[in-house]
Amino acid sequence: MDLCFMYNLTDLDYDIVEPCSFQNNNQVERFVWLYIHSFIAILGFVGNSLVIVTYAFYKRTKSMTDVYLLNVAVADLLFVAALPLIVYNELTSWSMGPVACKVLRGCYSVNLYSDLLLLACISADRYVAIVQARRSFRLRSLPYSRVICVIVWTFAILLSVPTFYFYSWYEPLHARDDVHQWNGTSRSPQYVCEFRFYNDTVAWITKVTVPSTQLAVGFFLPLLVMTFCYTAVIVTLQRARNFQRHKALRVVLAVVVVFVLCHLPYNITLLYHTVNMFEQQECEASDALQVGKTVTQTLAYLHCCLDPVLYAFVGVKFRNHFRRIVQDLWCLGKRYISPRRFSRVTSEVYVSTRRSVDCSSENGSSFTM
Protein backbone atom coordinates (compact mmCIF):
# COMPACT_ATOMS: atom_id res chain seq x y z
CA MET A 1 0.00 0.00 0.00
CA ASP A 2 2.71 2.44 0.98
CA LEU A 3 4.89 1.41 -1.92
CA CYS A 4 2.13 2.03 -4.41
CA PHE A 5 1.44 5.42 -2.86
CA MET A 6 5.08 6.34 -3.13
CA TYR A 7 5.19 5.06 -6.68
CA ASN A 8 2.22 7.19 -7.66
CA LEU A 9 3.88 10.25 -6.17
CA THR A 10 6.97 9.68 -8.23
CA ASP A 11 4.86 9.45 -11.36
CA LEU A 12 3.53 12.94 -10.89
CA ASP A 13 5.05 15.70 -13.02
CA TYR A 14 6.66 18.32 -10.81
CA ASP A 15 8.15 21.54 -12.11
CA ILE A 16 11.16 22.67 -10.12
CA VAL A 17 11.14 26.44 -10.29
CA GLU A 18 14.26 28.41 -9.51
CA PRO A 19 14.12 31.79 -7.75
CA CYS A 20 13.54 34.72 -10.07
CA SER A 21 16.78 36.20 -11.33
CA PHE A 22 15.51 39.81 -11.62
CA GLN A 23 17.94 40.53 -14.45
CA ASN A 24 16.31 43.81 -15.49
CA ASN A 25 16.16 45.10 -11.94
CA ASN A 26 19.76 44.10 -11.29
CA GLN A 27 20.92 46.10 -14.31
CA VAL A 28 18.84 49.12 -13.32
CA GLU A 29 20.04 48.89 -9.71
CA ARG A 30 23.69 48.77 -10.70
CA PHE A 31 23.35 51.87 -12.89
CA VAL A 32 21.32 53.73 -10.25
CA TRP A 33 23.66 52.79 -7.39
CA LEU A 34 26.82 53.78 -9.21
CA TYR A 35 25.71 57.03 -10.83
CA ILE A 36 22.36 58.41 -9.62
CA HIS A 37 22.91 57.68 -5.93
CA SER A 38 26.43 59.08 -6.12
CA PHE A 39 25.05 62.30 -7.61
CA ILE A 40 22.37 62.48 -4.91
CA ALA A 41 24.92 61.87 -2.15
CA ILE A 42 27.29 64.59 -3.38
CA LEU A 43 24.63 67.20 -4.11
CA GLY A 44 22.73 66.49 -0.91
CA PHE A 45 25.90 66.60 1.19
CA VAL A 46 26.93 69.99 -0.21
CA GLY A 47 23.48 71.58 0.05
CA ASN A 48 22.64 70.40 3.56
CA SER A 49 26.15 71.13 4.82
CA LEU A 50 25.75 74.73 3.63
CA VAL A 51 22.50 75.01 5.57
CA ILE A 52 24.13 73.69 8.75
CA VAL A 53 27.20 75.92 8.30
CA THR A 54 24.92 78.92 7.78
CA TYR A 55 23.09 78.28 11.02
CA ALA A 56 26.29 77.50 12.90
CA PHE A 57 28.36 80.55 11.88
CA TYR A 58 26.20 83.10 10.08
CA LYS A 59 22.59 82.92 11.20
CA ARG A 60 21.11 82.20 14.58
CA THR A 61 18.00 80.06 15.01
CA LYS A 62 15.48 82.76 15.95
CA SER A 63 12.20 81.14 14.91
CA MET A 64 10.45 77.78 14.79
CA THR A 65 11.11 77.56 11.07
CA ASP A 66 14.84 77.98 11.68
CA VAL A 67 14.86 75.11 14.17
CA TYR A 68 12.86 72.89 11.82
CA LEU A 69 15.09 73.73 8.85
CA LEU A 70 18.20 72.91 10.85
CA ASN A 71 16.78 69.54 11.90
CA VAL A 72 15.68 68.76 8.34
CA ALA A 73 19.21 69.52 7.14
CA VAL A 74 20.67 67.24 9.82
CA ALA A 75 18.30 64.41 8.87
CA ASP A 76 19.06 64.80 5.16
CA LEU A 77 22.80 65.03 5.82
CA LEU A 78 22.78 61.81 7.87
CA PHE A 79 20.92 60.09 5.07
CA VAL A 80 23.22 61.20 2.23
CA ALA A 81 26.24 60.33 4.40
CA ALA A 82 24.91 56.79 4.86
CA LEU A 83 23.87 56.40 1.21
CA PRO A 84 27.40 55.69 -0.16
CA LEU A 85 27.86 53.02 2.51
CA ILE A 86 24.54 51.45 1.54
CA VAL A 87 25.58 51.47 -2.13
CA TYR A 88 28.97 49.93 -1.31
CA ASN A 89 27.39 47.15 0.74
CA GLU A 90 24.81 46.42 -1.93
CA LEU A 91 27.49 46.09 -4.61
CA THR A 92 29.71 43.90 -2.42
CA SER A 93 27.00 41.68 -0.86
CA TRP A 94 27.07 43.54 2.45
CA SER A 95 30.71 42.92 3.20
CA MET A 96 30.69 45.25 6.24
CA GLY A 97 28.81 42.76 8.40
CA PRO A 98 25.70 42.66 10.60
CA VAL A 99 26.29 45.90 12.51
CA ALA A 100 26.41 47.99 9.35
CA CYS A 101 23.29 46.19 8.12
CA LYS A 102 21.19 47.15 11.12
CA VAL A 103 22.66 50.63 11.59
CA LEU A 104 22.38 51.74 7.96
CA ARG A 105 18.90 50.33 7.40
CA GLY A 106 17.69 51.67 10.74
CA CYS A 107 19.17 55.12 10.18
CA TYR A 108 17.50 55.28 6.79
CA SER A 109 14.14 54.59 8.43
CA VAL A 110 14.72 57.16 11.20
CA ASN A 111 15.76 59.85 8.73
CA LEU A 112 12.81 59.06 6.46
CA TYR A 113 10.24 59.54 9.21
CA SER A 114 11.93 62.52 10.86
CA ASP A 115 12.49 64.33 7.56
CA LEU A 116 8.91 64.07 6.33
CA LEU A 117 7.38 64.80 9.73
CA LEU A 118 9.58 67.89 10.08
CA LEU A 119 8.39 69.08 6.67
CA ALA A 120 4.85 68.76 8.01
CA CYS A 121 5.91 70.83 11.03
CA ILE A 122 7.27 73.52 8.71
CA SER A 123 3.96 73.69 6.88
CA ALA A 124 2.12 73.97 10.20
CA ASP A 125 4.47 76.75 11.28
CA ARG A 126 3.85 78.60 8.00
CA TYR A 127 0.10 78.22 8.59
CA VAL A 128 0.36 79.77 12.05
CA ALA A 129 2.69 82.57 10.88
CA ILE A 130 0.51 83.65 7.94
CA VAL A 131 -3.06 82.50 8.56
CA GLN A 132 -3.02 82.88 12.35
CA ALA A 133 -0.74 85.91 12.38
CA ARG A 134 -2.30 87.47 15.48
CA ARG A 135 -1.47 84.46 17.62
CA SER A 136 1.82 83.60 15.93
CA PHE A 137 4.05 85.33 18.47
CA ARG A 138 2.54 83.31 21.29
CA LEU A 139 2.52 79.95 19.49
CA ARG A 140 5.81 80.22 17.61
CA SER A 141 8.47 80.15 20.32
CA LEU A 142 11.88 78.48 20.33
CA PRO A 143 11.22 76.27 23.40
CA TYR A 144 8.10 74.85 21.72
CA SER A 145 10.01 74.15 18.51
CA ARG A 146 12.80 72.32 20.34
CA VAL A 147 10.30 70.18 22.23
CA ILE A 148 8.48 69.35 19.00
CA CYS A 149 11.75 68.35 17.32
CA VAL A 150 12.61 66.04 20.23
CA ILE A 151 9.16 64.47 19.95
CA VAL A 152 9.55 64.01 16.18
CA TRP A 153 12.97 62.33 16.49
CA THR A 154 11.76 60.11 19.33
CA PHE A 155 8.68 59.12 17.35
CA ALA A 156 10.83 58.38 14.29
CA ILE A 157 13.12 56.14 16.36
CA LEU A 158 10.18 54.24 17.84
CA LEU A 159 8.67 53.69 14.40
CA SER A 160 12.05 52.36 13.22
CA VAL A 161 12.42 49.74 15.98
CA PRO A 162 11.13 46.88 13.74
CA THR A 163 13.69 47.86 11.10
CA PHE A 164 16.55 47.80 13.61
CA TYR A 165 15.36 44.49 15.05
CA PHE A 166 14.34 42.40 12.05
CA TYR A 167 16.91 43.45 9.45
CA SER A 168 19.66 40.84 9.53
CA TRP A 169 22.89 40.02 7.76
CA TYR A 170 22.72 36.44 6.51
CA GLU A 171 23.32 34.14 3.60
CA PRO A 172 20.15 32.98 1.80
CA LEU A 173 19.55 29.26 1.49
CA HIS A 174 19.62 29.26 -2.32
CA ALA A 175 22.94 31.13 -2.27
CA ARG A 176 24.33 28.74 0.35
CA ASP A 177 23.44 25.73 -1.79
CA ASP A 178 25.34 27.24 -4.73
CA VAL A 179 28.59 27.80 -2.83
CA HIS A 180 29.86 24.35 -3.78
CA GLN A 181 29.17 23.79 -7.44
CA TRP A 182 28.72 20.44 -9.09
CA ASN A 183 32.14 20.66 -10.68
CA GLY A 184 33.81 20.97 -7.30
CA THR A 185 34.60 24.67 -7.54
CA SER A 186 33.48 27.09 -4.84
CA ARG A 187 32.91 30.81 -4.46
CA SER A 188 32.78 33.25 -1.57
CA PRO A 189 29.50 33.42 0.40
CA GLN A 190 26.94 35.95 -0.81
CA TYR A 191 25.35 37.79 2.12
CA VAL A 192 22.28 40.00 2.05
CA CYS A 193 20.77 42.56 4.43
CA GLU A 194 17.05 41.88 4.49
CA PHE A 195 14.20 41.11 6.86
CA ARG A 196 14.67 37.75 8.54
CA PHE A 197 12.02 35.97 10.60
CA TYR A 198 11.77 32.68 12.44
CA ASN A 199 7.99 32.70 12.74
CA ASP A 200 5.47 32.88 9.90
CA THR A 201 2.97 34.93 11.89
CA VAL A 202 5.59 37.52 12.88
CA ALA A 203 6.82 37.63 9.28
CA TRP A 204 3.32 38.27 7.93
CA ILE A 205 2.52 40.97 10.49
CA THR A 206 5.86 42.76 10.11
CA LYS A 207 5.91 42.68 6.31
CA VAL A 208 2.48 44.29 6.27
CA THR A 209 2.89 46.65 9.22
CA VAL A 210 6.24 48.23 8.29
CA PRO A 211 5.32 49.42 4.76
CA SER A 212 1.80 50.33 5.90
CA THR A 213 3.23 52.51 8.67
CA GLN A 214 5.65 54.07 6.21
CA LEU A 215 2.75 54.88 3.89
CA ALA A 216 0.49 56.25 6.62
CA VAL A 217 2.97 58.17 8.78
CA GLY A 218 5.78 58.75 6.29
CA PHE A 219 3.67 60.01 3.41
CA PHE A 220 -0.08 60.41 3.81
CA LEU A 221 0.08 62.19 7.18
CA PRO A 222 2.64 64.80 6.01
CA LEU A 223 0.76 65.16 2.72
CA LEU A 224 -2.52 65.75 4.57
CA VAL A 225 -0.95 68.33 6.88
CA MET A 226 0.84 70.11 4.03
CA THR A 227 -2.30 70.15 1.87
CA PHE A 228 -4.43 71.66 4.62
CA CYS A 229 -1.86 74.20 5.80
CA TYR A 230 -0.62 75.35 2.41
CA THR A 231 -4.15 75.58 1.04
CA ALA A 232 -5.00 77.99 3.83
CA VAL A 233 -1.72 79.83 3.21
CA ILE A 234 -2.49 80.18 -0.50
CA VAL A 235 -5.96 81.54 0.24
CA THR A 236 -4.50 84.07 2.65
CA LEU A 237 -1.74 85.13 0.27
CA GLN A 238 -4.17 85.63 -2.57
CA ARG A 239 -5.93 88.29 -0.55
CA ALA A 240 -2.74 90.28 -0.22
CA ARG A 241 -1.61 92.69 -2.96
CA ASN A 242 2.04 92.67 -1.97
CA PHE A 243 4.57 91.54 -4.56
CA GLN A 244 6.59 89.60 -1.98
CA ARG A 245 3.47 87.76 -0.86
CA HIS A 246 2.71 86.68 -4.41
CA LYS A 247 6.30 85.61 -4.84
CA ALA A 248 5.93 83.53 -1.70
CA LEU A 249 2.82 81.98 -3.23
CA ARG A 250 4.94 80.52 -6.03
CA VAL A 251 7.39 79.16 -3.45
CA VAL A 252 4.58 77.40 -1.58
CA LEU A 253 3.27 75.84 -4.77
CA ALA A 254 6.78 74.69 -5.68
CA VAL A 255 7.21 73.06 -2.27
CA VAL A 256 3.98 71.08 -2.58
CA VAL A 257 4.52 70.08 -6.22
CA VAL A 258 8.09 68.88 -5.62
CA PHE A 259 7.03 66.90 -2.55
CA VAL A 260 4.24 65.15 -4.45
CA LEU A 261 6.34 64.47 -7.56
CA CYS A 262 9.18 62.99 -5.52
CA HIS A 263 7.26 60.84 -3.05
CA LEU A 264 3.93 59.97 -4.65
CA PRO A 265 5.27 57.52 -7.33
CA TYR A 266 7.28 55.51 -4.79
CA ASN A 267 4.43 55.32 -2.29
CA ILE A 268 1.99 54.19 -4.96
CA THR A 269 4.45 51.47 -5.97
CA LEU A 270 4.97 50.52 -2.31
CA LEU A 271 1.22 50.33 -1.77
CA TYR A 272 0.78 48.07 -4.78
CA HIS A 273 3.66 45.86 -3.60
CA THR A 274 2.18 45.60 -0.09
CA VAL A 275 -1.29 44.66 -1.34
CA ASN A 276 0.07 41.97 -3.69
CA MET A 277 2.90 40.80 -1.45
CA PHE A 278 1.55 37.32 -0.74
CA GLU A 279 0.15 36.60 -4.19
CA GLN A 280 2.06 34.42 -6.60
CA GLN A 281 3.39 36.35 -9.59
CA GLU A 282 5.30 35.56 -12.73
CA CYS A 283 8.98 36.42 -12.70
CA GLU A 284 8.51 39.02 -15.42
CA ALA A 285 5.82 40.86 -13.45
CA SER A 286 7.81 40.66 -10.23
CA ASP A 287 10.92 41.90 -12.02
CA ALA A 288 9.00 44.85 -13.47
CA LEU A 289 7.66 45.71 -10.01
CA GLN A 290 11.17 45.69 -8.57
CA VAL A 291 12.36 47.98 -11.36
CA GLY A 292 9.52 50.34 -10.56
CA LYS A 293 10.43 50.34 -6.87
CA THR A 294 14.09 51.03 -7.64
CA VAL A 295 13.34 53.95 -9.97
CA THR A 296 10.65 55.55 -7.81
CA GLN A 297 12.69 55.11 -4.63
CA THR A 298 15.58 56.93 -6.27
CA LEU A 299 13.19 59.74 -7.17
CA ALA A 300 12.16 59.93 -3.51
CA TYR A 301 15.85 60.08 -2.50
CA LEU A 302 16.24 63.11 -4.75
CA HIS A 303 14.01 65.14 -2.43
CA CYS A 304 16.80 65.39 0.17
CA CYS A 305 18.82 67.37 -2.40
CA LEU A 306 15.93 69.73 -3.11
CA ASP A 307 15.09 70.46 0.54
CA PRO A 308 17.91 73.02 0.99
CA VAL A 309 16.89 74.80 -2.20
CA LEU A 310 13.16 74.90 -1.49
CA TYR A 311 13.17 75.53 2.23
CA ALA A 312 16.34 77.56 2.76
CA PHE A 313 17.97 79.18 -0.23
CA VAL A 314 14.72 80.43 -1.76
CA GLY A 315 14.75 83.09 0.95
CA VAL A 316 16.57 86.37 0.37
CA LYS A 317 18.33 86.21 3.73
CA PHE A 318 19.63 82.71 3.19
CA ARG A 319 20.93 83.68 -0.23
CA ASN A 320 22.75 86.63 1.32
CA HIS A 321 24.30 84.34 3.93
CA PHE A 322 25.35 81.97 1.18
CA ARG A 323 27.07 84.80 -0.67
CA ARG A 324 28.92 85.72 2.51
CA ILE A 325 30.07 82.11 2.89
CA VAL A 326 31.48 82.16 -0.65
CA GLN A 327 33.16 85.51 -0.01
CA ASP A 328 34.71 84.33 3.24
CA LEU A 329 35.97 81.13 1.62
CA TRP A 330 37.43 83.18 -1.25
CA CYS A 331 39.17 85.55 1.15
CA LEU A 332 40.38 82.64 3.24
CA GLY A 333 41.87 81.04 0.13
CA LYS A 334 43.62 84.28 -0.76
CA ARG A 335 45.07 84.48 2.72
CA TYR A 336 46.66 81.06 2.41
CA ILE A 337 47.89 81.77 -1.12
CA SER A 338 49.45 85.17 -0.29
CA PRO A 339 49.38 85.52 3.51
CA ARG A 340 51.49 88.67 3.69
CA ARG A 341 49.42 90.58 1.18
CA PHE A 342 45.95 89.53 2.10
CA SER A 343 46.06 88.71 5.81
CA ARG A 344 44.92 92.13 6.96
CA VAL A 345 42.33 92.49 4.22
CA THR A 346 40.92 89.05 4.95
CA SER A 347 40.55 89.71 8.66
CA GLU A 348 38.86 93.03 8.04
CA VAL A 349 36.44 91.53 5.53
CA TYR A 350 35.66 88.63 7.88
CA VAL A 351 35.03 90.90 10.86
CA SER A 352 32.85 93.26 8.85
CA THR A 353 30.93 90.33 7.40
CA ARG A 354 30.27 88.78 10.80
CA ARG A 355 29.28 92.16 12.17
CA SER A 356 26.82 92.73 9.37
CA VAL A 357 25.37 89.25 9.86
CA ASP A 358 25.01 89.55 13.62
CA CYS A 359 23.43 92.98 13.36
CA SER A 360 21.07 92.09 10.51
CA SER A 361 17.41 92.44 11.30
CA GLU A 362 15.30 89.30 11.53
CA ASN A 363 11.54 89.14 11.49
CA GLY A 364 11.39 85.59 12.83
CA SER A 365 11.06 83.76 9.53
CA SER A 366 13.50 82.10 7.19
CA PHE A 367 10.89 81.82 4.50
CA THR A 368 10.61 85.04 2.55
CA MET A 369 6.88 85.59 2.84
N, C-alpha and C positions, 0 to 999 in steps of 0.2 A: 504493500500500500504506500509506504513512504517512498520506496524507490520509484514507483510510477509517478508519484507527485513531483519528485525531484526531476524525473525525466521530462515531465511535461513543462516544468519551469525552464529547463534548458532549451526546450524547443521554441520558446517564445522569442520573438525578434526584438531585441533591445537596441536602442540607439544610444551610444555613449557620446555625450555632448561635452565638449571642452568648454572652459570658461571663455567668455567673449574677449577678443583681443583688443578691441577699441583702437584700431589702427588710426582712424581719422582723428579721434580725440588725442591720441598720443602725439601725432604730428602737430596738431594745433597747440597743444600744451607746450611742447618743446619750443615752438616759435614764440609763443606768448611769454613763457618763463624767461627766455634768453633776452628778448628785445623789449617787449611792451612793459613787463614788470620792472626791468632795469630802468627804463625811461620814467616810469611812475615813481620808483624809489628815489632817483636822483632829483627829479623836479619837486616831489613832495618834501624831500629832505631840505632842499634849498628854501622853498617857500615858507615852510613851517618854522625853520630855524630863524629866518628873518623876522617872523612875527614874535618869536620868543626873545630874540635879541632886542627888538624894538621895545618890548615891555620891560626887559631887564635893565637897559641902559638909557633909553630915550623917552619912554612914555610910562607914566605911572598908571596903575590900575585904579581909576577913579569912579568907575561905574560898574553896574552888573554886567553890561555887555563886555566890558574889558576883561572881567574875570572869566566869563564864559568863553570869550575868544582865546584867551591864554590857555584854558583847559582843553579846548578843541585842538589848538596847535600842538599841545603836549600829546594828546591822544593820537593825532595823525602822525606826529613825529615818531612815536613809539612803534606805530604800525609800519611805516616806511623803513624804519631801521631794522625791524624783524623780517621784512619782506625778502631781502637778499638771502637771509639765512634759510627761509622757507624754500626759496627757489633752489638754493644749493642742495638742501636735503632731498628735495624732490628729484633732482637730476642724479643724485648719487645714492638713491635708495635709503635715505635717512641714515647717513653714516655717522651722524653726531650722537646717536644713541637715544635712550628713553627720556632723559631729562629734557633735551632739546625738543623732543616730540611734544611733551605735555606743556612745556613753557611757551613754545611758539604758538601752538594751536590755542592754548588758553588765553594768551595775550591778544591774539587776533580777536577772539570772542569778546574780551573785556573792552578793547578799543572800539570794536564795532558798536556795542551797546552804548558806551559812554559818549562816543562821537555823535551818534544820531540823537540821543536824548539831550545832549547839550545844544544841538541845533534847534531842537524843540524849545529848550529854555530860552535861546536867543529870540526866537519868534515870539514867545510869551513876553519877554522883556520889551521887545519892539511894540507889542500891542499895548502894554501898560504905558510906555513912554509917549505914544502918539495918540491912542484912542482914549486912554484914561490919564490924560496929561495932568489933571488937577490933583490926582492922588499919586502921581509918579514919584514925587520926592519922598513920600512916606513909604512906599512899597519897594522902591529901588534903592536899597542900601547895600553897602559892601558886606556887612556881617551876614545878611540874608543870602547873598550870592555865594559866599563861601560855604555856608551850611548846605545850600542846595547842591553845590558841586560835590561836597563830601557824600551827600545822599546818592547822587547820580553814580559816582564811582563805586560806592558800596553796593548799590543795586546791580550795577554791571558785573561786579565780581561774583555776587550771589547767583546771578543768571548764568554765569560761566562755570559754575562748579561742576555740572555734568561733563563739560568739555575737558576740564582739568582731570577729572576722575576716570572717564571712560576711554579717552584717547590713549592708545598704547603703541609701543614700538615692538613689532613682532614680525615673524616670517610666516606668510600664508602657507596653508597646507599644500596647495598646488605648486607653489614655488619650492617648498621643501622637498616634494617628491621629484622635482626636476634637477635637484642638485647633483645627483649621481645619474648620469645618462646611461643609456643602454650600452654604449660603446666603451664604458669604463671611465670616460673623462668626467671631470667635475668642474664646477664654477663656484664663485663666492656666493654666500647667502644673499638673498634679495629681501631686505626688510622694508616694511611700510609703516606709516603712522596713520592709523585709522581707528575708528571705534572698535572695541573688542568687548564681547560679552560672554558670560558663562551660563546665562539663563535666558531662555527664549522669551519669557514674559518681560524681563527687564530690557532685553534688546528691542522688543516691539514698542514698549512704552517710550524708551529713550529716543529711538529713531523717529518717532512721531512727535514727541514733546519738544525736542531741541529745535528742529526747523520750524515748528508751529510757533514756539516762543520767539524765535528770531523774526518770523513774519509779523507777529502781533505787536511785540514790543520794539523790535528793531526797525520796523518800517511803517506799519499802519498807524501806530500810535503817534510817532513824530509827524507823519503825513497829515493825520487828522488835526493835530495841534497847529501845524504850520498853515494848513488850509483855513482853519477858523481865524487864526490871528492875523495872517496876512490879508485875508479877505476884508476884515475889519479895517486894517491899516490902509488898504487900497481905497476903500470907501471914504475914509477920513481924508486921505491925501487928495482925492479928487475934488473935495470941497475947497481946498486951498488953492489960491491963485499965485503961489510963490513958485519961482522957477526951480529953486532947490528942492522943493517938495515934489514937483513933477519929475525931477531928475531922480529923486529917491524912489519914486514909483517904478521907474524902469529897473532900478536895482532890486527892488522887492520881487518883481516879476522874474528877473533873471535868476534870483536865488531859488524860487519855487520851480521854475522850468528845469534848471540844471539838476536839482535834487530828484525830480521825477524822472528825467531822462537817464540819469545814472543808476538809480536804484530800482525803478519799476520793472525793467526787463528781467533783471536777476531774480527779483522776488516772485514774479509770475512764473519763471522757470522753476524756482524752488518749490512753489506751491504745486505746480503740476507734478514734479518729481515726488513730493510727499504724498499726494493723493494716489499716485500709481506705484508707490514704492514696493508693495507686496504682490503686484500682479506680474505674471510672466510675460516677458516681452522678447521679441526677436532681437538678435544682436545688432542688426542695422538700426532699429529704432532706439535701442539703448545707447548705441554709439552716438547717434544724432543728438540725443538728449544730453549726453555728457559734453558734446561739443558746444551745445547751447549754454550749458552751465558755465563752461570755461570762458566763453566769450563774454557773456553777460556779467559774470563775476569780475572779470577784468575791467569792464565798464564801470562797475560799482567801485572798484579800487581807485579809479581815476578821480573820484570825487574828493579824495584826500588831497589831491594836488590843486583842485579848484577852490577849496575852502579858504586858503589865504587870500586868493584874488577876490572872491565874492564877499567875504565877511570882513576883511581887513583893508586891503589895498584899494578898494573902491572908494574909501573915504579920503577926503582931501588931507586930513591931518596925518593919516598913515602914509600917504604918498610923500608928504613933506619929511616925515621921519625917515622914510626909505632913502630919499635924496641925501639926507644928512649922513646916513650910514655910508652911502657910496662916497660922499665927499671925505668923510673921516678916514675911510679905508684908502682912498687915493692919497690923502695927505700923509697917512701913516706909511704908505709905500714910498713916497718921496723922501720921507725922513730916513728910512733905512737905505735908500739908494744914495742920497747925498745928505748925510746927517749934519754936516757943518753948515750947509747952505739953508736947509729947510727946517732945522730943529726948532728955531724960534717961531717961524711962521706956522709950523704945524701946531705947536702948543697954543699959540694965540687963536688959531682957527678952531681948535678943539674946545678951548675954554669958552669962546664966544658961542659956539654951537650948542654946548651943554647949557649955557646960560639962557640962550634963546629958547631951548626946549623946556627947561625947568620953569621959565617964566611965561610960557605960552598959556593962553587962556583955554580952559576946557569947559564945555557945557554939559559934561556927564555922558557923552555918547560918542562911541567910535564910529558908528554909522552916520554918514553925512545925510541927515534927514532935513 
